[in-house]
Amino acid sequence: MAIIVLADLQGRGGFVNKDTVAGGYGSRFRGDSFTTRLGTHVRKIFQNVPSIHVGYLAAIFAAAGHKVIHTQDDRPVDGDLALVLTSLVDDRHECEWAQQARTGGM
């Protein structure tokens, strides 16, 4: 039995939609005025749904007998294998997380 870490990290610098819009490339919404900042906060509350891809992967790995850990934190989690849900708009953040996870004993 392996420990599988599925990371669906919260985006930095605005509200990030990773895989549900823009043809899979993702999109970022930043608020620069009062109204758009309010829109960013509303999106973070109401559009904060788990990725269906992460759900499918969790079900597949769990059915195969592996322990699955889902994280949205910036802190790396110990495991045998980590899969990161990525997007072009937040790739630097996700690569930083993966590098910390790799050097942190993952």
MOPAC internal coordinates of N, CA, C and O (Angstrom, degrees):
PM7 1SCF
backbone

  N    0.0000 0     0.00 0     0.00 0    0    0    0
  C    1.4599 1     0.00 0     0.00 0    1    0    0
  C    1.5195 1   108.81 1     0.00 0    2    1    0
  O    1.2310 1   120.43 1   -53.65 1    3    2    1
  N    1.3036 1   116.78 1   126.35 1    3    2    1
  C    1.4561 1   123.22 1   178.75 1    5    3    2
  C    1.5264 1   109.33 1  -103.35 1    6    5    3
  O    1.2310 1   121.26 1   -23.21 1    7    6    5
  N    1.3185 1   115.19 1   156.79 1    7    6    5
  C    1.4597 1   121.49 1   174.02 1    9    7    6
  C    1.5227 1   106.95 1   -99.21 1   10    9    7
  O    1.2310 1   120.90 1   -63.50 1   11   10    9
  N    1.3228 1   115.88 1   116.50 1   11   10    9
  C    1.4597 1   122.68 1  -177.84 1   13   11   10
  C    1.5234 1   108.53 1  -105.44 1   14   13   11
  O    1.2310 1   120.45 1   -54.56 1   15   14   13
  N    1.3261 1   116.74 1   125.44 1   15   14   13
  C    1.4669 1   121.94 1   177.81 1   17   15   14
  C    1.5179 1   108.01 1  -103.53 1   18   17   15
  O    1.2310 1   120.78 1   -57.25 1   19   18   17
  N    1.3219 1   116.11 1   122.75 1   19   18   17
  C    1.4637 1   122.23 1   175.56 1   21   19   18
  C    1.5261 1   107.19 1  -108.56 1   22   21   19
  O    1.2310 1   120.52 1   -67.08 1   23   22   21
  N    1.3270 1   116.62 1   112.92 1   23   22   21
  C    1.4616 1   122.09 1  -174.91 1   25   23   22
  C    1.5205 1   109.95 1  -106.44 1   26   25   23
  O    1.2310 1   121.10 1   -62.62 1   27   26   25
  N    1.3116 1   115.50 1   117.38 1   27   26   25
  C    1.4676 1   123.32 1   173.92 1   29   27   26
  C    1.5198 1   105.42 1  -118.62 1   30   29   27
  O    1.2310 1   120.43 1  -100.72 1   31   30   29
  N    1.3259 1   116.78 1    79.28 1   31   30   29
  C    1.4585 1   123.10 1  -170.27 1   33   31   30
  C    1.5209 1   112.30 1   -71.28 1   34   33   31
  O    1.2310 1   121.30 1   -34.95 1   35   34   33
  N    1.3282 1   115.11 1   145.05 1   35   34   33
  C    1.4533 1   120.52 1   174.22 1   37   35   34
  C    1.5214 1   108.58 1   -70.24 1   38   37   35
  O    1.2310 1   120.26 1   -44.32 1   39   38   37
  N    1.3140 1   117.10 1   135.68 1   39   38   37
  C    1.4600 1   121.38 1  -178.41 1   41   39   38
  C    1.5167 1   112.51 1   -69.96 1   42   41   39
  O    1.2310 1   121.09 1   -24.64 1   43   42   41
  N    1.3082 1   115.51 1   155.36 1   43   42   41
  C    1.4648 1   122.30 1   175.94 1   45   43   42
  C    1.5215 1   109.35 1  -103.84 1   46   45   43
  O    1.2310 1   121.07 1   -28.35 1   47   46   45
  N    1.3092 1   115.56 1   151.65 1   47   46   45
  C    1.4633 1   119.85 1   173.38 1   49   47   46
  C    1.5065 1   114.04 1    71.63 1   50   49   47
  O    1.2310 1   120.17 1  -127.67 1   51   50   49
  N    1.3194 1   117.29 1    52.33 1   51   50   49
  C    1.4547 1   120.97 1  -179.77 1   53   51   50
  C    1.5093 1   110.89 1   113.46 1   54   53   51
  O    1.2310 1   120.96 1    12.76 1   55   54   53
  N    1.3091 1   115.77 1  -167.24 1   55   54   53
  C    1.4615 1   121.21 1   178.71 1   57   55   54
  C    1.5241 1   108.73 1   -98.39 1   58   57   55
  O    1.2310 1   120.43 1   -53.63 1   59   58   57
  N    1.3255 1   116.78 1   126.37 1   59   58   57
  C    1.4600 1   121.97 1  -176.88 1   61   59   58
  C    1.5256 1   109.81 1  -112.52 1   62   61   59
  O    1.2310 1   121.00 1   -56.02 1   63   62   61
  N    1.3317 1   115.69 1   123.98 1   63   62   61
  C    1.4649 1   122.96 1   167.28 1   65   63   62
  C    1.5106 1   105.61 1   -98.84 1   66   65   63
  O    1.2310 1   120.25 1   -59.30 1   67   66   65
  N    1.3320 1   117.13 1   120.70 1   67   66   65
  C    1.4616 1   118.94 1  -172.10 1   69   67   66
  C    1.5127 1   114.17 1   -86.12 1   70   69   67
  O    1.2310 1   119.60 1   126.35 1   71   70   69
  N    1.3124 1   118.37 1   -53.65 1   71   70   69
  C    1.4615 1   118.41 1  -167.80 1   73   71   70
  C    1.5182 1   113.77 1  -128.76 1   74   73   71
  O    1.2310 1   119.60 1  -176.14 1   75   74   73
  N    1.2948 1   118.36 1     3.86 1   75   74   73
  C    1.4565 1   118.94 1  -173.62 1   77   75   74
  C    1.5171 1   112.98 1  -101.13 1   78   77   75
  O    1.2310 1   120.23 1   172.00 1   79   78   77
  N    1.3246 1   117.17 1    -8.00 1   79   78   77
  C    1.4683 1   120.16 1  -177.70 1   81   79   78
  C    1.5243 1   109.43 1  -135.55 1   82   81   79
  O    1.2310 1   120.54 1   -10.09 1   83   82   81
  N    1.2845 1   116.58 1   169.91 1   83   82   81
  C    1.4671 1   124.14 1   174.09 1   85   83   82
  C    1.5292 1   112.14 1    57.33 1   86   85   83
  O    1.2310 1   120.04 1  -142.68 1   87   86   85
  N    1.3102 1   117.52 1    37.32 1   87   86   85
  C    1.4494 1   121.17 1   174.77 1   89   87   86
  C    1.5119 1   114.89 1    65.68 1   90   89   87
  O    1.2310 1   120.10 1  -153.93 1   91   90   89
  N    1.3243 1   117.42 1    26.07 1   91   90   89
  C    1.4546 1   120.75 1   178.83 1   93   91   90
  C    1.5112 1   114.22 1    92.14 1   94   93   91
  O    1.2310 1   119.34 1   175.30 1   95   94   93
  N    1.3218 1   118.87 1    -4.70 1   95   94   93
  C    1.4539 1   121.12 1   179.47 1   97   95   94
  C    1.5225 1   112.46 1   -81.49 1   98   97   95
  O    1.2310 1   120.50 1   156.75 1   99   98   97
  N    1.3148 1   116.65 1   -23.25 1   99   98   97
  C    1.4498 1   121.28 1  -176.74 1  101   99   98
  C    1.5195 1   111.20 1    91.84 1  102  101   99
  O    1.2310 1   121.14 1   -12.08 1  103  102  101
  N    1.3142 1   115.42 1   167.92 1  103  102  101
  C    1.4635 1   120.81 1   177.37 1  105  103  102
  C    1.5226 1   108.94 1  -149.40 1  106  105  103
  O    1.2310 1   121.15 1   -25.58 1  107  106  105
  N    1.3273 1   115.41 1   154.42 1  107  106  105
  C    1.4590 1   121.83 1   178.49 1  109  107  106
  C    1.5275 1   108.31 1  -124.07 1  110  109  107
  O    1.2310 1   120.92 1   -45.37 1  111  110  109
  N    1.3314 1   115.85 1   134.63 1  111  110  109
  C    1.4588 1   121.62 1   177.33 1  113  111  110
  C    1.5219 1   107.45 1  -118.06 1  114  113  111
  O    1.2310 1   120.69 1   -63.49 1  115  114  113
  N    1.3251 1   116.29 1   116.51 1  115  114  113
  C    1.4674 1   121.84 1   179.21 1  117  115  114
  C    1.5170 1   109.15 1  -110.79 1  118  117  115
  O    1.2310 1   121.34 1   -37.58 1  119  118  117
  N    1.3167 1   115.04 1   142.42 1  119  118  117
  C    1.4473 1   119.82 1   177.04 1  121  119  118
  C    1.5170 1   111.24 1  -100.48 1  122  121  119
  O    1.2310 1   120.66 1   -59.48 1  123  122  121
  N    1.3293 1   116.34 1   120.52 1  123  122  121
  C    1.4682 1   120.73 1   179.56 1  125  123  122
  C    1.5221 1   112.46 1  -107.57 1  126  125  123
  O    1.2310 1   119.84 1   162.33 1  127  126  125
  N    1.3118 1   117.91 1   -17.67 1  127  126  125
  C    1.4606 1   121.63 1   176.89 1  129  127  126
  C    1.5314 1   107.89 1  -119.97 1  130  129  127
  O    1.2310 1   120.70 1    -5.20 1  131  130  129
  N    1.3118 1   116.27 1   174.80 1  131  130  129
  C    1.4639 1   119.85 1   179.50 1  133  131  130
  C    1.5260 1   110.55 1   -57.62 1  134  133  131
  O    1.2310 1   120.42 1   133.64 1  135  134  133
  N    1.3236 1   116.80 1   -46.36 1  135  134  133
  C    1.4640 1   121.19 1  -176.45 1  137  135  134
  C    1.5272 1   111.38 1   -65.18 1  138  137  135
  O    1.2310 1   120.01 1   135.86 1  139  138  137
  N    1.3286 1   117.59 1   -44.14 1  139  138  137
  C    1.4603 1   118.93 1  -178.42 1  141  139  138
  C    1.5323 1   111.39 1   -74.17 1  142  141  139
  O    1.2310 1   119.59 1   149.31 1  143  142  141
  N    1.3483 1   118.38 1   -30.69 1  143  142  141
  C    1.4716 1   119.92 1   173.55 1  145  143  142
  C    1.5210 1   109.84 1   -64.17 1  146  145  143
  O    1.2310 1   120.44 1   139.56 1  147  146  145
  N    1.3318 1   116.76 1   -40.44 1  147  146  145
  C    1.4598 1   120.70 1   176.33 1  149  147  146
  C    1.5303 1   109.87 1   -61.52 1  150  149  147
  O    1.2310 1   120.60 1   137.55 1  151  150  149
  N    1.3306 1   116.46 1   -42.45 1  151  150  149
  C    1.4587 1   120.51 1   177.67 1  153  151  150
  C    1.5197 1   112.13 1   -61.92 1  154  153  151
  O    1.2310 1   120.13 1   142.17 1  155  154  153
  N    1.3261 1   117.36 1   -37.83 1  155  154  153
  C    1.4627 1   121.74 1   177.59 1  157  155  154
  C    1.5211 1   110.61 1   -62.52 1  158  157  155
  O    1.2310 1   120.53 1   135.08 1  159  158  157
  N    1.3392 1   116.59 1   -44.92 1  159  158  157
  C    1.4712 1   120.16 1   179.90 1  161  159  158
  C    1.5305 1   111.52 1   -65.92 1  162  161  159
  O    1.2310 1   120.34 1   140.93 1  163  162  161
  N    1.3140 1   116.95 1   -39.07 1  163  162  161
  C    1.4650 1   120.37 1   178.59 1  165  163  162
  C    1.5258 1   109.89 1   -64.47 1  166  165  163
  O    1.2310 1   120.15 1   138.65 1  167  166  165
  N    1.3262 1   117.32 1   -41.35 1  167  166  165
  C    1.4721 1   120.53 1   178.06 1  169  167  166
  C    1.5199 1   111.08 1   -63.04 1  170  169  167
  O    1.2310 1   120.13 1   139.49 1  171  170  169
  N    1.3375 1   117.35 1   -40.51 1  171  170  169
  C    1.4619 1   120.11 1   179.36 1  173  171  170
  C    1.5199 1   111.81 1   -61.75 1  174  173  171
  O    1.2310 1   120.43 1   149.59 1  175  174  173
  N    1.3136 1   116.79 1   -30.41 1  175  174  173
  C    1.4632 1   120.82 1  -179.50 1  177  175  174
  C    1.5311 1   111.13 1   -82.24 1  178  177  175
  O    1.2310 1   120.06 1   129.36 1  179  178  177
  N    1.3200 1   117.49 1   -50.64 1  179  178  177
  C    1.4616 1   120.84 1  -170.30 1  181  179  178
  C    1.5238 1   114.86 1   -92.91 1  182  181  179
  O    1.2310 1   119.60 1   159.92 1  183  182  181
  N    1.3202 1   118.38 1   -20.08 1  183  182  181
  C    1.4651 1   119.82 1   179.57 1  185  183  182
  C    1.5214 1   111.31 1  -106.03 1  186  185  183
  O    1.2310 1   120.06 1  -162.07 1  187  186  185
  N    1.3023 1   117.50 1    17.93 1  187  186  185
  C    1.4604 1   122.20 1  -178.90 1  189  187  186
  C    1.5217 1   109.39 1   -90.07 1  190  189  187
  O    1.2310 1   120.75 1  -104.64 1  191  190  189
  N    1.3123 1   116.17 1    75.36 1  191  190  189
  C    1.4612 1   120.89 1  -179.65 1  193  191  190
  C    1.5257 1   109.14 1  -112.68 1  194  193  191
  O    1.2310 1   120.24 1   -32.82 1  195  194  193
  N    1.3165 1   117.14 1   147.18 1  195  194  193
  C    1.4660 1   119.34 1   178.57 1  197  195  194
  C    1.5250 1   111.43 1   -65.23 1  198  197  195
  O    1.2310 1   121.20 1   -28.35 1  199  198  197
  N    1.2969 1   115.31 1   151.65 1  199  198  197
  C    1.4636 1   121.14 1   178.93 1  201  199  198
  C    1.5221 1   109.69 1   -73.28 1  202  201  199
  O    1.2310 1   120.50 1   -43.45 1  203  202  201
  N    1.3026 1   116.65 1   136.55 1  203  202  201
  C    1.4520 1   121.38 1   177.30 1  205  203  202
  C    1.5261 1   110.49 1   -66.14 1  206  205  203
  O    1.2310 1   120.23 1   149.53 1  207  206  205
  N    1.3231 1   117.16 1   -30.47 1  207  206  205
  C    1.4696 1   120.92 1   178.61 1  209  207  206
  C    1.5216 1   111.10 1   -63.70 1  210  209  207
  O    1.2310 1   120.64 1   137.75 1  211  210  209
  N    1.3281 1   116.39 1   -42.25 1  211  210  209
  C    1.4636 1   120.81 1   178.60 1  213  211  210
  C    1.5279 1   110.06 1   -65.58 1  214  213  211
  O    1.2310 1   120.40 1   141.24 1  215  214  213
  N    1.3158 1   116.84 1   -38.76 1  215  214  213
  C    1.4630 1   120.58 1   177.23 1  217  215  214
  C    1.5234 1   112.49 1   -62.02 1  218  217  215
  O    1.2310 1   120.72 1   135.64 1  219  218  217
  N    1.3276 1   116.22 1   -44.36 1  219  218  217
  C    1.4654 1   120.31 1   177.81 1  221  219  218
  C    1.5295 1   111.01 1   -62.32 1  222  221  219
  O    1.2310 1   120.61 1   133.90 1  223  222  221
  N    1.3280 1   116.43 1   -46.10 1  223  222  221
  C    1.4647 1   119.74 1  -179.94 1  225  223  222
  C    1.5197 1   111.45 1   -62.31 1  226  225  223
  O    1.2310 1   120.46 1   138.30 1  227  226  225
  N    1.3328 1   116.73 1   -41.70 1  227  226  225
  C    1.4679 1   120.13 1   179.04 1  229  227  226
  C    1.5257 1   110.50 1   -60.69 1  230  229  227
  O    1.2310 1   120.33 1   136.61 1  231  230  229
  N    1.3234 1   116.97 1   -43.39 1  231  230  229
  C    1.4703 1   120.65 1   179.97 1  233  231  230
  C    1.5286 1   111.35 1   -64.69 1  234  233  231
  O    1.2310 1   120.40 1   138.96 1  235  234  233
  N    1.3139 1   116.84 1   -41.04 1  235  234  233
  C    1.4704 1   120.50 1  -179.31 1  237  235  234
  C    1.5272 1   110.80 1   -65.24 1  238  237  235
  O    1.2310 1   120.56 1   132.17 1  239  238  237
  N    1.3364 1   116.54 1   -47.83 1  239  238  237
  C    1.4685 1   119.89 1  -179.00 1  241  239  238
  C    1.5319 1   111.65 1   -67.10 1  242  241  239
  O    1.2310 1   120.08 1   140.59 1  243  242  241
  N    1.3286 1   117.45 1   -39.41 1  243  242  241
  C    1.4695 1   120.56 1   179.07 1  245  243  242
  C    1.5308 1   110.53 1   -65.40 1  246  245  243
  O    1.2310 1   120.48 1   139.54 1  247  246  245
  N    1.3269 1   116.69 1   -40.46 1  247  246  245
  C    1.4695 1   120.05 1   178.81 1  249  247  246
  C    1.5299 1   111.75 1   -65.06 1  250  249  247
  O    1.2310 1   120.61 1   154.07 1  251  250  249
  N    1.3298 1   116.43 1   -25.93 1  251  250  249
  C    1.4641 1   120.50 1   178.16 1  253  251  250
  C    1.5269 1   111.84 1   -85.93 1  254  253  251
  O    1.2310 1   120.45 1  -177.45 1  255  254  253
  N    1.3363 1   116.75 1     2.55 1  255  254  253
  C    1.4516 1   121.09 1   175.40 1  257  255  254
  C    1.5126 1   115.93 1    93.47 1  258  257  255
  O    1.2310 1   119.67 1  -170.00 1  259  258  257
  N    1.3183 1   118.23 1    10.00 1  259  258  257
  C    1.4564 1   121.00 1  -179.86 1  261  259  258
  C    1.5243 1   111.03 1   -90.68 1  262  261  259
  O    1.2310 1   120.97 1   -25.72 1  263  262  261
  N    1.3210 1   115.74 1   154.28 1  263  262  261
  C    1.4644 1   120.98 1   173.10 1  265  263  262
  C    1.5223 1   106.95 1   -85.18 1  266  265  263
  O    1.2310 1   120.28 1   -49.98 1  267  266  265
  N    1.3301 1   117.07 1   130.02 1  267  266  265
  C    1.4615 1   122.11 1  -176.82 1  269  267  266
  C    1.5242 1   108.98 1  -114.14 1  270  269  267
  O    1.2310 1   121.22 1   -49.24 1  271  270  269
  N    1.3264 1   115.27 1   130.76 1  271  270  269
  C    1.4714 1   121.94 1   175.67 1  273  271  270
  C    1.5213 1   107.07 1  -118.71 1  274  273  271
  O    1.2310 1   120.51 1   -54.45 1  275  274  273
  N    1.3271 1   116.63 1   125.55 1  275  274  273
  C    1.4627 1   122.24 1   176.33 1  277  275  274
  C    1.5161 1   107.76 1  -104.13 1  278  277  275
  O    1.2310 1   120.20 1   -46.27 1  279  278  277
  N    1.3165 1   117.22 1   133.73 1  279  278  277
  C    1.4552 1   120.73 1   178.88 1  281  279  278
  C    1.5184 1   110.92 1  -135.66 1  282  281  279
  O    1.2310 1   121.59 1   -32.60 1  283  282  281
  N    1.3276 1   114.56 1   147.40 1  283  282  281
  C    1.4588 1   121.85 1   171.30 1  285  283  282
  C    1.5252 1   109.31 1  -123.49 1  286  285  283
  O    1.2310 1   120.90 1  -175.58 1  287  286  285
  N    1.3240 1   115.89 1     4.42 1  287  286  285
  C    1.4649 1   123.08 1  -178.49 1  289  287  286
  C    1.5184 1   111.91 1   -80.23 1  290  289  287
  O    1.2310 1   121.17 1   -21.12 1  291  290  289
  N    1.3175 1   115.36 1   158.88 1  291  290  289
  C    1.4618 1   120.33 1   173.60 1  293  291  290
  C    1.5226 1   111.91 1   -81.10 1  294  293  291
  O    1.2310 1   120.35 1   167.62 1  295  294  293
  N    1.3287 1   116.94 1   -12.38 1  295  294  293
  C    1.4619 1   119.60 1   179.50 1  297  295  294
  C    1.5272 1   109.80 1   -80.24 1  298  297  295
  O    1.2310 1   120.53 1   -50.60 1  299  298  297
  N    1.3314 1   116.58 1   129.40 1  299  298  297
  C    1.4653 1   119.16 1   177.05 1  301  299  298
  C    1.5224 1   111.63 1   -63.33 1  302  301  299
  O    1.2310 1   120.84 1   -30.38 1  303  302  301
  N    1.3161 1   116.01 1   149.62 1  303  302  301
  C    1.4565 1   123.33 1  -179.67 1  305  303  302
  C    1.5190 1   107.56 1  -117.44 1  306  305  303
  O    1.2310 1   120.57 1   -42.87 1  307  306  305
  N    1.3424 1   116.51 1   137.13 1  307  306  305
  C    1.4660 1   120.19 1   178.19 1  309  307  306
  C    1.5209 1   110.72 1   -70.44 1  310  309  307
  O    1.2310 1   121.25 1   -44.62 1  311  310  309
  N    1.2951 1   115.21 1   135.38 1  311  310  309
  C    1.4501 1   121.43 1   177.35 1  313  311  310
  C    1.5107 1   110.05 1  -168.93 1  314  313  311
  O    1.2310 1   120.87 1    -4.80 1  315  314  313
  N    1.3127 1   115.94 1   175.20 1  315  314  313
  C    1.4622 1   121.25 1   178.78 1  317  315  314
  C    1.5274 1   111.98 1   -86.97 1  318  317  315
  O    1.2310 1   120.65 1   149.79 1  319  318  317
  N    1.3235 1   116.37 1   -30.21 1  319  318  317
  C    1.4620 1   122.08 1  -179.04 1  321  319  318
  C    1.5167 1   107.91 1  -145.12 1  322  321  319
  O    1.2310 1   120.35 1   -44.31 1  323  322  321
  N    1.3224 1   116.94 1   135.69 1  323  322  321
  C    1.4665 1   120.99 1   176.90 1  325  323  322
  C    1.5209 1   108.89 1  -122.84 1  326  325  323
  O    1.2310 1   121.01 1   -48.33 1  327  326  325
  N    1.3100 1   115.68 1   131.67 1  327  326  325
  C    1.4559 1   122.32 1   174.16 1  329  327  326
  C    1.5207 1   107.25 1  -117.78 1  330  329  327
  O    1.2310 1   120.84 1   -51.36 1  331  330  329
  N    1.3240 1   116.00 1   128.64 1  331  330  329
  C    1.4590 1   121.37 1  -176.39 1  333  331  330
  C    1.5146 1   108.65 1  -111.96 1  334  333  331
  O    1.2310 1   120.75 1   -54.91 1  335  334  333
  N    1.3435 1   116.17 1   125.09 1  335  334  333
  C    1.4572 1   120.76 1   173.47 1  337  335  334
  C    1.5241 1   106.75 1   -72.94 1  338  337  335
  O    1.2310 1   120.56 1   -63.12 1  339  338  337
  N    1.3227 1   116.53 1   116.88 1  339  338  337
  C    1.4606 1   120.65 1  -171.96 1  341  339  338
  C    1.5212 1   111.69 1  -112.17 1  342  341  339
  O    1.2310 1   122.04 1   -14.08 1  343  342  341
  N    1.3182 1   113.70 1   165.92 1  343  342  341
  C    1.4561 1   121.78 1   175.07 1  345  343  342
  C    1.5193 1   107.94 1  -150.37 1  346  345  343
  O    1.2310 1   120.34 1   -23.46 1  347  346  345
  N    1.2901 1   116.96 1   156.54 1  347  346  345
  C    1.4575 1   119.69 1   178.27 1  349  347  346
  C    1.5197 1   111.91 1   -69.78 1  350  349  347
  O    1.2310 1   119.83 1   152.46 1  351  350  349
  N    1.3299 1   117.94 1   -27.54 1  351  350  349
  C    1.4550 1   120.13 1  -175.52 1  353  351  350
  C    1.5267 1   113.17 1   -80.12 1  354  353  351
  O    1.2310 1   119.43 1   164.13 1  355  354  353
  N    1.3306 1   118.69 1   -15.87 1  355  354  353
  C    1.4617 1   121.12 1  -179.18 1  357  355  354
  C    1.5293 1   111.31 1  -132.67 1  358  357  355
  O    1.2310 1   120.44 1  -152.37 1  359  358  357
  N    1.3202 1   116.76 1    27.63 1  359  358  357
  C    1.4643 1   120.93 1  -173.67 1  361  359  358
  C    1.5206 1   113.39 1   -64.90 1  362  361  359
  O    1.2310 1   119.45 1   145.54 1  363  362  361
  N    1.3073 1   118.66 1   -34.46 1  363  362  361
  C    1.4691 1   119.77 1  -179.61 1  365  363  362
  C    1.5258 1   111.16 1   -63.89 1  366  365  363
  O    1.2310 1   120.83 1   136.33 1  367  366  365
  N    1.3149 1   116.01 1   -43.67 1  367  366  365
  C    1.4604 1   121.22 1   178.46 1  369  367  366
  C    1.5239 1   110.41 1   -61.39 1  370  369  367
  O    1.2310 1   120.21 1   134.97 1  371  370  369
  N    1.3027 1   117.20 1   -45.03 1  371  370  369
  C    1.4658 1   121.63 1  -178.81 1  373  371  370
  C    1.5279 1   111.67 1   -67.10 1  374  373  371
  O    1.2310 1   120.36 1   142.91 1  375  374  373
  N    1.3243 1   116.91 1   -37.09 1  375  374  373
  C    1.4743 1   119.82 1   176.66 1  377  375  374
  C    1.5251 1   111.14 1   -67.59 1  378  377  375
  O    1.2310 1   119.94 1   142.21 1  379  378  377
  N    1.3438 1   117.72 1   -37.79 1  379  378  377
  C    1.4694 1   120.95 1   175.43 1  381  379  378
  C    1.5239 1   110.38 1   -60.04 1  382  381  379
  O    1.2310 1   120.44 1   135.12 1  383  382  381
  N    1.3343 1   116.76 1   -44.88 1  383  382  381
  C    1.4623 1   120.79 1   179.80 1  385  383  382
  C    1.5270 1   110.03 1   -61.21 1  386  385  383
  O    1.2310 1   120.60 1   134.85 1  387  386  385
  N    1.3291 1   116.45 1   -45.15 1  387  386  385
  C    1.4647 1   120.37 1  -178.49 1  389  387  386
  C    1.5267 1   111.06 1   -63.97 1  390  389  387
  O    1.2310 1   120.38 1   140.50 1  391  390  389
  N    1.3285 1   116.88 1   -39.50 1  391  390  389
  C    1.4558 1   119.98 1   179.01 1  393  391  390
  C    1.5296 1   110.63 1   -65.81 1  394  393  391
  O    1.2310 1   120.03 1   138.24 1  395  394  393
  N    1.3297 1   117.55 1   -41.76 1  395  394  393
  C    1.4774 1   120.35 1   177.10 1  397  395  394
  C    1.5203 1   110.41 1   -63.82 1  398  397  395
  O    1.2310 1   120.29 1   139.92 1  399  398  397
  N    1.3131 1   117.05 1   -40.08 1  399  398  397
  C    1.4654 1   120.77 1   179.34 1  401  399  398
  C    1.5222 1   110.08 1   -64.53 1  402  401  399
  O    1.2310 1   120.80 1   139.87 1  403  402  401
  N    1.3059 1   116.07 1   -40.13 1  403  402  401
  C    1.4713 1   120.15 1  -178.82 1  405  403  402
  C    1.5196 1   111.25 1   -66.69 1  406  405  403
  O    1.2310 1   119.59 1   135.27 1  407  406  405
  N    1.3236 1   118.39 1   -44.73 1  407  406  405
  C    1.4649 1   121.27 1  -178.32 1  409  407  406
  C    1.5198 1   112.32 1   -81.73 1  410  409  407
  O    1.2310 1   120.51 1   163.51 1  411  410  409
  N    1.3312 1   116.63 1   -16.49 1  411  410  409
  C    1.4579 1   120.64 1  -178.34 1  413  411  410
  C    1.5133 1   113.81 1   -86.63 1  414  413  411
  O    1.2310 1   119.55 1  -168.84 1  415  414  413
  N    1.3037 1   118.46 1    11.16 1  415  414  413
  C    1.4453 1   120.55 1   175.47 1  417  415  414
  C    1.5068 1   115.12 1   103.63 1  418  417  415
  O    1.2310 1   119.69 1  -168.15 1  419  418  417
  N    1.3214 1   118.20 1    11.85 1  419  418  417
  C    1.4586 1   119.66 1   179.26 1  421  419  418
  C    1.4899 1   110.16 1   -75.32 1  422  421  419
  O    1.2310 1   120.10 1   180.00 1  423  422  421

